[in-house]
Amino acid sequence: MADDPSTETIRRSYEAMIAGDVATLMAQFADDCEWHEAGAPDIPHGGEHKGPGDIMAMLGNLSLLTEGTGKFTLEDLFSDGEGNVVAVHRATGNRPDGRSIDTREAMVFRVEDGLIKSVRNCYDDLSKGVEFWSER
């Protein structure tokens, strides 16, 4: 839904993330936001992250692990008009040890009062995420 304000919140968060605008990205999250990252315990950053600070620390660590090569390309946004938004993006990146990733993810967002309350990611192939993000 192009005119759904929840969809615009998610679009704005992607634009900020892609631009490296940390302040704008942080401002999209509610203070009590929870982000569930798939793949725990095989993916070190998998599991629960609570609050904008913890979420930004997790995202910042991903940037460090990929030496800034990690990129997200937003492909689609879907909304139910009631605050639930699904974003589909392509994620690419490289690790210093030569590993690379090129995968699609679906992100399930809950938006309330214009702020992201919860996030849950789903890989198109979780084994790709485990192989890329696991510690060797």
Secondary structure, 3 states (H helix, E strand, C coil): CCCCHHHHHHHHHHHHHHHCCHHHHHCCEEEEEEEEECCCCCCCCCEEEEHHHHHHHHHHHHHHHCCCCCEEEEEEEEECCCCEEEEEEEEEEECCCCCEEEEEEEEEEEEECCEEEEEEEEECCHHHHHHHHCCC
